[in-house]
Amino acid sequence: METARFAAGRVFVLGETEVTYLFSLEAEARRRSLETLFSFELPCLFVTKGQQVPPELLELATRAGVAVLRTAHKTAEFYHRIKPFLEEAFAPTTSIHGSLADVYGVGLLFVGRSGIGKSECVLDLVERGHRLVADDLVLVRRFGNDVLLGRGHEHAGHFMEIRGVGLIDIRALFGVRAVRQQKRIEVVVQLEDWDSSRPYDRTGLEHEETAVLDVPLPKVAVPLNPGKNITVISEVVAMNHLLRYSGVNSAHAINDRLIRRMREKRELQEYLEEDYE
């Protein structure tokens, strides 16, 4: 019963309290306690504060194939250091074919078919003072429940492929301020070929979403046709996201204004129809 709540499969840490307790037991009782511990599946075991390790622990750990690691850090400091490392190492990950840019502090992930112009759009954004995070391949890692961080592949760096030109080095061309190592993904911009038979959202009242690693993200579908300035539209998407984040929704504001105006007009009409004097 005393092990019913034991959580196996996790890193096990022995602090000063635990090690002192083990040494306080008789040899036979200590071995039984450690045998029970190593009957569970443990990835590894840490001993903090550089403490002496009971010989039975090393023997049983070797037999069970569990690595025993010792650190000079105090238990609280060790937790503080190991937690972010483990969160990053075991965070859910995926890769997305697209381009990621930092536009006014908003992470825009551009997706769409190959050759539709994702890289060219981001290149124009960089020329206008925004920052490239990753091109062609975006590595996404989820932290916590809803934070998605995107970055480029370590071997790709901040190079970009432009059809007809080839590979270009954004950092060398535009300077270190034109790039950043990673950015939180906040909006997905879907670049699409114009389809006259498809109804596109023209008011912004309909809120479309997509999911990456089970995290919902707002999605904006932008149809491409000749003459459309996709760069300015991308900047507006980023600024509109900032407005919505601060509680300002332009589409809902004008919709409420129109509804209020129609209600006032109807009330006035009803008043005039009832005035028989």
ABEGO torsion letter per residue (X at the ends): XAAAABBBGBBBBBBAAAAAAAAABBAAAAAAAAAAAAABBBABBBBBGGBBBBAAAAAAAAAAGBBBBBBABBAAAAAAAAAAAAAAAABBBBBBBEBBBBBGGBBBBBBEBBGAGAAAAAAAAAAAGBBBABBGBBBBBBBEAABBBBBBBAAAEABBBBBGAEBBBAAAAAEAAABBABBBBABBBBBBBBBAABBBBAAGABBBBBBBGGBBBBBBBBBBBBGBBAAAAAAAAAAAAAAAAAGBBAAAAAAAAAAAAAAAAAAAAAAAAABAX
